[in-house]
Amino acid sequence: MNESILENEKTWDAVADQFVEASALPVWGPFGVGDDLNLIPEIEGKTFLEIGCGSGRSIKYLADRGAKKIYGLDISSVQLKEAEGFNKEIIDQGKVELIKGKMEDKLEIEPVDVIFSVYAIGWTPDPVMTLKNMYSYLKPGGTFVWSWDHTLFTDVQYEDEKFVVTYAYHDEKPLAIKNWKKEGVTAHITYRKTSTWFQLLKDAGFDVVGYHEPKPKNLSRGFDDPKKYYSIQKAEKVPATFIFVCKKNI
Ligand SMILES: C[S@@+](CC[C@H](N)C(=O)[O-])C[C@H]1O[C@@H](n2cnc3c(N)ncnc32)[C@H](O)[C@@H]1O
């Protein structure tokens, strides 16, 4: 398992430049979804942890709206360098702390009001440990909101001018995808069923208080090609993104 995380770290360093401003607040996915759902209703004076903060755009969004403190965790030093440059002023003011590390390892941080993540939690090969960590970082009554590729979206591809199911929804074995986004890099990933995520969240102690499968909104980013992974035509048929809203109710 550690080897797959280590290889993913190298992969994210190699492809980081393709993900600058990729999916950041106020939207929760590649088709501009979620900004109308008001998933983080209170920002001012609150403390946050972002998992897989990438290029740090969501951090700036929260700081501009009065967040008291934001921790940003990411495995990739290249992503963090971009986040650091982008947020230099608020880092110097002590409002933001960037942490290089794995979501599977326990952090030493003050408990936060909100943990959020846009398209990163699903990278974990160890969701039990990752979600246990998330639960431990939250204050009682705190919120954990996160989005990820909907598995149905991943399972469906465009072939012979039709969308067809090319991967079994029930198949949850770990995959090593060669040449992911770039020649010579490998991505280790597991496609998990939505019901699996519900169970994992429940087992970690969370109450799931919201679950969203939004329709695509943003049609502008070159997705108008059914052969592309993020194709608007596919996203209109099956949800591209799911978003979980969870509470630590103790
Ligand atoms: C799709 S990007 C998220 C982009 C981010 N929302 C943004 O606005 O830039 C996924 C991020 O998760 C990070 N990541 C992947 N596996 C990780 C792990 N095991 N622990 C921590 N971060 C991880 C990657 O380095 C990458 O920056």
The ligand as a Tripos MOL2 file, in Angstrom:
@<TRIPOS>MOLECULE
LIG
   27    29     1     0     0
SMALL
NO_CHARGES

@<TRIPOS>ATOM
      1 C1         -7.3680   16.5500   -8.3270 C.3       1 LIG1
      2 S1         -6.1640   17.1840   -7.2600 S.3       1 LIG1
      3 C2         -7.0700   18.2790   -6.2160 C.3       1 LIG1
      4 C3         -6.9700   19.6630   -6.7170 C.3       1 LIG1
      5 C4         -7.3930   20.7070   -5.7070 C.3       1 LIG1
      6 N1         -8.7830   20.5790   -5.3680 N.3       1 LIG1
      7 C5         -7.1100   22.0900   -6.2750 C.2       1 LIG1
      8 O1         -7.9540   22.9380   -6.1660 O.co2     1 LIG1
      9 O2         -6.0340   22.3050   -6.8180 O.co2     1 LIG1
     10 C6         -5.8500   15.8640   -6.0840 C.3       1 LIG1
     11 C7         -4.7710   16.2290   -5.0720 C.3       1 LIG1
     12 O3         -4.6670   15.1880   -4.0970 O.3       1 LIG1
     13 C8         -3.3050   15.0170   -3.7480 C.3       1 LIG1
     14 N2         -3.1410   13.6620   -3.1970 N.ar      1 LIG1
     15 C9         -3.2260   12.4800   -3.8620 C.ar      1 LIG1
     16 N3         -3.0280   11.4540   -3.0120 N.ar      1 LIG1
     17 C10        -2.8090   11.9940   -1.7820 C.ar      1 LIG1
     18 C11        -2.5640   11.4420   -0.4760 C.ar      1 LIG1
     19 N4         -2.4950   10.1260   -0.3040 N.pl3     1 LIG1
     20 N5         -2.4120   12.2980    0.5630 N.ar      1 LIG1
     21 C12        -2.4810   13.6500    0.3750 C.ar      1 LIG1
     22 N6         -2.7150   14.2320   -0.8290 N.ar      1 LIG1
     23 C13        -2.8890   13.4080   -1.8930 C.ar      1 LIG1
     24 C14        -2.5540   15.2580   -5.0650 C.3       1 LIG1
     25 O4         -1.2140   15.6030   -4.8920 O.3       1 LIG1
     26 C15        -3.3860   16.3680   -5.6990 C.3       1 LIG1
     27 O5         -2.8500   17.6400   -5.4140 O.3       1 LIG1
@<TRIPOS>BOND
     1     1     2 1
     2     2     3 1
     3     2    10 1
     4     3     4 1
     5     4     5 1
     6     5     6 1
     7     5     7 1
     8     7     8 2
     9     7     9 1
    10    10    11 1
    11    11    12 1
    12    11    26 1
    13    12    13 1
    14    13    14 1
    15    13    24 1
    16    14    15 ar
    17    14    23 ar
    18    15    16 ar
    19    16    17 ar
    20    17    18 ar
    21    17    23 ar
    22    18    19 1
    23    18    20 ar
    24    20    21 ar
    25    21    22 ar
    26    22    23 ar
    27    24    25 1
    28    24    26 1
    29    26    27 1
@<TRIPOS>SUBSTRUCTURE
     1 LIG1         1 GROUP 0 **** ****
